[in-house]
Amino acid sequence: MPEAELDQLLRRPAVIAAVNDLALTSLALEDVLVALRAFGTVRVEVDRDPEYPYLCLLEGGEERARGRTVLHAAVACWARALEDVTLYTERGVAELEQFLLGPDVA
């Protein structure tokens, strides 16, 4: 993963918000793995892909990401998990609003 790709990952709003919530001044692999573990079991595999040999998997979910380094793969997986949580939360709130308003208001 070129540095530009990592920079884009780190600029995702969900990642910025999470880094701020964790009160981090720098982002190390251990920080990302600890944050990922809050979502479930994390596994990092190495395969034969010459460009992106590291694959980070968040078990119990659909989140998976590849990277040139373990850190790149972990950050990409974390970004995806954070974005998915935001999406599921927004869907849940919308469904709750529809339920509370009832069928006549929709």
N, C-alpha and C positions, 0 to 999 in steps of 0.2 A: 504494500500500500504506500504510494508516494506520500510525502509529507503534506502535500496539498489535500489529499483525501483525509488524512488524520485531522488536519486543521478544520476541514468541513465537519467532520464528526464532532469535534470538540465545540463547534459553534452552534450545534443544534440546540434549540431552546430548552428541550428537556434535559440535556446534559448540563447546560449552564445552570439551570435551576437546581439540579441535583448537586452539583459541585458547590453551589452557594449554600444549600441546605446542610451539606456535610461540613461546611466551613473549612474547606481545603484551600491551601495556598499553592499547592502543586498536586499533580495527579500521578501517582505511582501505580504500578501493576497491582500491588497489594490493596490499594484503596478501591480500585475497580472490582477486583475479585470479591472483596468484603461486601461491597454494594450489590454485586450480582447475587451473592449468596442469600441476600434478603428475599430474592425472588424464587430461590430453589437451588437444587444441586447444580453446580457448574462443572463442566468437563472440557478440557482442552485436548484436542487430538492433533496429531501431525500426519499429513498424508503426502502424496506424491505431486501435488500441484506446485510447480516450480515458482509461480508468481506469489501465491497466497497459501503457503504450506500449513498454516495454523488455523484450526477450526474450533471456535468456541461454541459450546452447546449449553443451553439452559434447559435442563431436563424438566419435563412436566409442562413445557410450553413450546411454542413454535419458534422461539428466538434462537437463531444461530447466525454466526458471522465468520467470515474469513479475514485473515490479515497476514502481512509479511512478518510480523512479530506477534508474540503472545499478547503484548499490550494493545497492538492495533486490533486484533481479533476481539479481545475482551471489551475494549471501548466500543467497538461497533455493535457487539452483542448487548452491552449495557444500554447504548442509545436506543436500540430497537425495543428492548424491554421497557424502558421508560416511556417511549412513544406509544407502545401497545397499552400500557397501564392508563395513560391519558385517554386513549381512544375508548377503551372499555369503560372508563369512568364517565366520559361524556355520553356514551350510549346509555349507560345505566341511569344517569340523571334524566336524559330525554325520555326514556321509558317510564321512569317514576313520575315525571311531570304529566305524561299522557295518562297514566293510571289515575293520578290524583285529580286531574281535570275531568276525567270521565269521557265516555264516548260522545256525548252531546257537544262538547266544547271543541273537539278536534276539528 
